[in-house]
Each structure stands twice: as structure tokens, then as C-alpha cells.
Amino acid sequence: MNANIGMVSPVAATISSYDSAGKPNYGTGKVIAEAVSAQLNWERADGRFYGDDVQLDSDNGVLGYTIDFEPTGLTDDARGYILGETAQTGEYSVTDAASPDVGFGYVRVMRTTGTSGVVTSYEGWWFYKLKFGVSSEETRTKERNVEWRTPTLNGVGAGVTLTAGGALNFAVHKTFTTKSDAIAYVKGKANIS
């Protein structure tokens, strides 16, 4: 068994520039909010090569990805940072400008069956480049039974090259035995001290 049982510490950092190889440089990042959920969908090639009426080979390489991330909510500051809403005299404007490119990370809490029984581990995930947007937000009156509503951020990811002539990279992850080490890992990726 290696099952996901939780998610913590969602962080993001805007991309400030790229080096000569195409590797992104990040500004000082932010913890976005507490995490509710994230759904990652990899987009893969489906190229199949046939000969003599049979499939001889296939290509299923990663082309991109999407992440639907649900935080516990977004402050004005967080919306401005991750969605690009601009602050003007205490107000935040939603404009036709594209959201900024950001790196995004979080920690997946895992339960694994090992030689000494079931143990908890922590996977730090970092996605090199994506743009977030909010497609819809629901607001309703408070009724007898409170229903908690939070926005879902829809992220579209792209690959980056980390070294000259290198492969296209989309994400990186690392497993830790402690939550604090995993959180430090994603915060380090986002330049959060």
C-alpha cells in the first residue's frame, strides 16, 4: 500500500526570469492558504506506430498537465499574487491580463506498508511552471446547515528546460520521513525562508 491520506503547505512563487538554458528563476514565494485538495491530470501523447497490421511502438510522453487546486480560501493578497489581480487604492482589479507564470508546490501525506508495518511519509511536489485562473465561484445565502464554499484554482502547466539541450521538465518530487522536512523542501523551492 502507498495511499495518499492528506495534503499540506501549498506554496507558489512567481517566475521572475529564465536563465540561458530556460530554467526559471523564482521571486520570493508565498504560502497560498491551507490546502483542501488538488487534482493533477497529466496530458500525454497518444502516438501509435503500426506496421504489418500490428502496433509496433507507441509514444506516451508528457505534453503538459492541469491542476485543480482547492484552497481554504483566498485573501486579496493571495489573489493578487497568484491570479495577477492588481491593487489600486485598496481595491483589487480583475483585468484582461494573463495570470503570472508561477512555480507551485505542496506536500502529499502518504501511508505506506513497509517491513515494520504501516508508516507515514511525506512527498514534496514542485511544478515548475503554470498559470492559475478561477473559472467559477459560487456565493449563496447562509441556510440552516452551513455549506462551506471555497474557490477552485484551475492551473495549466507547461514544461521547462533545466539545462541547455536537456529534456523538458514538468515537475519534481521527493519523499521524506518527516512533515517538517517535506514542508522545508517545497518552501525552499518557492524561496520562502
Secondary structure, DSSP 8 states (H G I E B T S, - for coil): -EEEEEEEEEEEEEEEEE-TTS-EEE---EE-S-EEEEEEEEEE--EEEEETTEEEEEE--EEEEEEEEEES---HHHHHHHH--EEETTEEE--SS----EEEEEEEEEEEEETTEEEEEEEEEEEEEEEEEE---------SS-------EEEEE--EESSTT--EE-EEEEEESSHHHHHHHHHHHTT--
